[in-house]
Amino acid sequence: MHNSAVSSHAHAPSRSVILSHGTIQIAVTMLFGIAIPLVMYALLFPKEMRVRDVAELTIALSAAATIISVIVSTRMSRYPGVSHAGTILPAFGSAYGIMLAILLLLREPYSNAILILCFSGSIAVQFAIAALLKQSANPLHYLVPGGRASAITKVRGCTAHFWPSPDAPLPKGALIVADLHFDHNDKWERRIAEAALNGVPIFHYKQVLESLTGRVQIDHFSENVLGSLIPSNSYHGVKRTVDLIGALVALPILAPLLLAAAIAIKLDSHGSIFFRQERVGFRAKRFMVLKFRTMRPSDEGSGDNSGDVLAAMTADGDARITRVGKWLRRTRIDELPQIWNILCGDMSWIGPRPEALSLSEWYAGEIPFYAYRHIVRPGISGWAQVHQGHVTEIEDIHTKLQYDFFYIKHFSYWIDIIIAVRTAAVVFTGFGAR
């Protein structure tokens, strides 16, 4: 009886499942986005294809840019809250933009028509794939009663139902979610084992929570859902190199904006242009963060971190914020002087936000494992910032810490790219500013 109930799962993968694989997406995009459109173009405009060297170079570089774009897009879309459609234009725009810049720098001849055709054909196919993937983006989660599996039902937008009994049939396409640390009775243990043998996907509830929310929950380090407690040392080195290059390139470009902001601060209110505060950084080392001053100095204090936790917090509509400061905070321009902290090695462009010393000590006393967030360099922007914005409530800090743990667990250039793209959107919308 049990076998017949779950045998329906042992079927060929759906089109959306097949298309979710990067290799398949590359093949489909190259065929329908580049090969077929180029054949049709050659038939309609044969003269354009006669300049062999130009056509071959443009096609080769377009194909390379398309392959890179698909790889980047598929990797980025694996992260929670990141839709495949939302990664297409950033990925393809960046890859084709870099390719075009190289052509212009080397002064190599290329075909605008072929370039535009390959670009537009590729993104059209990718958006079609994204539409197919969206249809299966919210599968049915069947929860095994017992333990903490019920936490899945609290996730917004998740379709979850409790499995009534071990004898009840399992709907086609459903995923089984269970608290695998819970001591289920023998009937449930046998039922779960039979489902696994028949190819039904079975997940621990924490895995599902992480994939749906983009947060990692830790109850005990002995459970260690993070894998290694120390993130990739090799990427630490690569990231530091990228940070330095980015800071050295950005500083002269942003100099006019920084100068304009400094003048506006000086004209708007008396006091120092910059705000310095002791914060906790990489491996719990203290450093002085540098920001544009956005508050009145008489209320803000000397910035020497007197230990007043409440004074270190910024509330919604805080009366201490100046007129210019409000705009600087909304656009995140007040954070740009931290490029100096990046050059000094105290910070990175992307990572968990560094907290004031008084706040960090208070959070550490209230939240277990809080200090673990210092295992990577703090950043100007981070995974928690693009999801939450600025938070101070203890309950929100718990959630923020879970976002930080997710970033540490998935510490790589892929998640950094996503944060960089989302940070640009945050700057334009002013999301989470206080």
N, C-alpha and C positions, 0 to 999 in steps of 0.2 A: 504493500500500500504506500509506504513512504517513498519507495523508489519511483513509482509511477507519478507521485505528486511532484517530484523534483526533476524528472527526466526531461521535461520540456525545456530545461535550461541548457541542455547539451545540444545546442543548435549553432548554426553558423553565425558569426558576428554580423551585426547590422551594418548598414552603410556608414552610419555615423561613427560607430566604433572603429571601422576600418580607416575612415578618413581622419581619425584622431591621431594616427601614427604619422610622424614627421616624414618618413621616407615615402609613404603613399602620397602625402600632400605635395611633396616635391615633384613626384612623377606626374601627378594629375595637373599641377600648375604648369610644369614645363610643356606638357602635351597640349592642353587646352588654352593656356595663357600665352605661350610663346610659339611653339611649333606650328600649330594649325593656323593661327593668325598670320604668321610669316609666310606660310605657303600661299594663303589667300592673297596677301599683299604682293607677293612675287608674281602671281598670275595677273593681278590687276595693274600693277605698275612694274613691269619687267625692267624698264630702264633704270629704276632706282637701285636695283640689285646688281647692276653690271659693274659698279665700282666695287670690285671684289674685296679689296683690302679694307675699305671703310666699312662695308657691310659685315664682313667676318669679325672685325674687331668689335663693332657695336653689339652684334649678336652674342659674342663670347662674353663680353663684360656684362651685358644685360642678364644672360643666363646665370653668371656667377652671382650678381647682385640679387637675383630672384631666389637662388638656392640659399644664400645667407639670410635673406629676409624671412623665408619660410622657417628656417631653423630657429631664428631668434623669436619669431612670432609664436611658434608652437611651444617653445620652452617657456616663454613669458606667460602664456595662457594657462599653464599648469598650476599657477599660483591662485589661491582663493581670491575671489572678487575681481579677477582679471578676465574679461571676456575676450574671446578670440578676435572678434570684430574690432575691439578697441586697440588691439596691438598691430593691426595690419598697416595702417597709414604711418605710424611712427617707425615701424620696422622697415617698410619699403621706402619711405621717404628718406630715412637715414642712409640706407645702403645705396640707393640710386644717387643720392646727393653726393656721397663720398666718391662714388665711381665717376660722376660727372666732374667733380673737383679735380680728380686725378687726371682725367682727359684734358681738362683746360690747363692744368699745371704743366703737363708734358707736351701740350700743344699738338696732340694727336687728332687727326680728322675723324669725325664720327657722323652718323646719320641721325638727325633729330627725329625724323619720321619713324625709323625703326626703334629708337629709344623710347619714344612716347607710346608706340604700339606695344612693345614688350611690357612697359610699366603698367599701362592701363589694362592690358589683357591679364597680367598676373594678378593685380589686385582685384579685378572682377571675379576671377576664379576663386580667389581667397575669400571674398565676401560671400560667394555662393556656398563654399565649404562651411564658413562660419554659420550661415543660416541653417544648414543641415545639422551641424553640431548642436545648435541651440535647442533643437527639438528634443534632444535627449540629455539636456543639461541638468535636469532635475529628476533623477530616478527615484523610484519608490523604495524607501528604506523600511524593512520589516524588522522590528525590534524583538529580540528574545527577552522575555520578562526576567527581572532579577538584576541586582547590582545597580550600576549608575547609567545603564543604557538609556533610561528615560530622559537624560539630559539632551538627547538629540531632538526631542519634541519641542524644546524651547528655542531652537534656532529658527529665525525668521526665514520663510521661503522654502523650508525643507519639508518634503512630503514623507511623513513617517507614521507608521501604524504598528501597534503591538501584534505580535504573532499570537493568536488566541490560545493555541495548544499545540503540542508536538504532532498531533494527528491532523491538524488543519493543513490544507494544501497551500502551497506558496505561489503567489501570482507570478506570471511570466515576466521576466525582466527585473524582478525585485532583488535588492541587495540585503543580505542578512547583517544586522548590527547587534553585537552582544558585548557585555562586559565579560571579557575572557578571563578576568581575574576572579570572577564570582564563582562560587561552588554551585553550579546548576545540578538538578537531579539527573538520574540516569537516563530518563526518557529524553530530556532535552539534549544531553550529551550525545546520545546515539543519533538523534535527529540532526544535530549540527554536523556530526561526522558524515552522515549519509549525504547531506546537502553538499558538503565539501567534495566528496567523491564524485558527485554528479556535476561538478563544475560551477556551483553557485558561489558567487563572490561573498566572502565572510570577512567582516572587519571588526576590529576592536573599536569600541565607541570613541575612544580618544583620537584614533586615526581619523574618524569621520568628522569629529568636532574640529580638528585641526584643518582638514581640507575644506570645511564649510565656512569657518570663521577667520582663518589666517592667524590663529593664536595657538600657542602651546601651553597646556596646563601641566604643572608639576606638583605632585603631592609629596613625593619623597625623592631624593637623589638616588636612592636605591632602585627606584623604578626606571630612572634615567631614560626617558623617551627621547632625549636629545641626541642619542648616539654617543659620540665622543664628547667629553666635557670641554675639550679645547678645540675651537674651530680651526679650519685649515690654516696652518702656518704659511704654506706656500701662497695662498691668496692674500694673506696679510701683507706679504712683501709686494705682490703685484698691485694691490689696492693702494698701498703707500706710494708707490711710484706714480700711479695714475692721479692720486691726490695732489702730489707735488707738481706734476705737469699741468694739471687743470688749474691749480692756484696761480702758477706763473703765467699761464695764458690768460686767465680771467682778470687778473689784477690790472693790467694796463687797459683792457677793454672796458672794465667797470669803473675806472678812475674818474671819468666825468660824472657818472651817477653818484659815486661816493662823495665827490666834492660838492655836488649840488645838495645832497642830503645833509652834509655837515653845515653848509651855509644856512639851510632852512632851519636846522635845529638851533643854531646860534641866534637867528633872528626871531625865532618863536618864543624862546624862554632863556633865562640866564642859567649859567652853569656849564659844566664840561660837555663837550660834544660826545664823548665816549662814556660808556658805562662799563666798569670792570667789577667782576665778582668772582670769588673763589668757588670753584666747582670741582666735582669728582669726575675723573676721566679714566683713561685706559689703565686697567689693572689697579683701580682705586687710587691712582696718584692724583694729587690735587694740582690744579692749575688756575690761572686767572683768565677767564673768558672775556673777550672784547666784543662789545656791541655798541651800536648807536644808542645814545640816551633817548628814551621815549617817555620818561616820567619827570615830574618836577623834583629837583634835587632836594628840596626841603622835606619832602615826604618820603623820598626814596632812600634816604640815609646815605651814609658815606660810601656804601658799596663794599664795606670791609667784612660783611657777613657777620653780623652781631649775634646770630643764632636765633633770631626771632622767626619762627616757622611761618606764622601768619603774615608777617611783613614780606616774606619771600614769595608768597602766592599772589597771583594776579587774578582778580575776579572779573566777571563780565561787567563791562561798563565802568571799570575802575576809575575813580575820580582823579587819581594821580597821573593818568596818562594825558599828555599834552595833545594839542591839535595836530601838530606835525607827527607826533609819536603814534597817534592812532592810524594815520596813513602808512607810516613806516612799518607798523606791526601787520597791517592788513596785507601789504605787498611783500612782507618778509625782508624788506630792504634793511631793516635794523639788524639782521643776522649777518649781513655781508662782511663787516669787519672781522668776522671769525675766520676769514681767509688767512689772516695773520696766524691764528691758532693752528690752522692746517699746515702752514709753512713751518711752524715750530714743532710739529709732530704731536701736538696735544689733541687734535681733532681730525676728523675725516669729513669729506663732503656728505657722506651718508653713514648713518649709524644711530644707535639710541641717543636721545637728547641728553646732554649732561645736566644734572640737577645742581642747584645751589647746595652748599655743604650742609646747611641746617635742614633742608628738605631731605637730602639724601640720608642723613643720619636718622631723621624721623621715620622715613619710609623703611629703612633697614630694621628699625625697631618694631615696626608694625607688620611687615611683610616678610615671610621666610624666603630665602634665596634671592632677596633683592640685589645683593652685591654681585650676583652672577652676571648681571647685565653689563658689568664693567670689563668683561672678558674680551670685548672688542672696543675699538676706539669710538668715542661718541661722535655724532655727526650734526651737521647743520640741519639736515632733514633725515627722516627715518620712517620705517614701516608703521610705527604707531602714529606718527604725525600725519601721514597721508590718510589714515583711517579715522583717527579721533580728533586731531587738532590738539589744542592746549587743554589739559585737564589738571585738576587739583584735588577733587574728591577722592577719598581713600578707596572707594569702590571702583572708580574709574582708573585709579592707579593700578589696582589689581589687573584690570583688563589691559592697561598699557604695558604692564610687565609681561603679560602673556604674548602680546604683539612683539615685544623685544626678544623673548625667547624664540619665537617663530623665526625672526630675522637671524638670530645666532645659529639656530639649527640649520637654516638654509643659506648660510653665509656664502655668497657667491656673486659673480658679476651679473647673473641673471636677475636676481632680486634687486640688485643695485640699479640695473637698467629700469626696472619697473618703477622703483621709487623715484628715480630721476624724472621719468615721464610724468608721473602723477604729481610730483612737486611743481612742475610747470603749470599743471592745471590748478593746483592749490594757490599759486601765486596770482593767477588770473581771477579766481573766484573768491579769494580771501577766506577759504574754509578754515574753521578752527581758530581764527585769530582772536586775541584778547588784548 
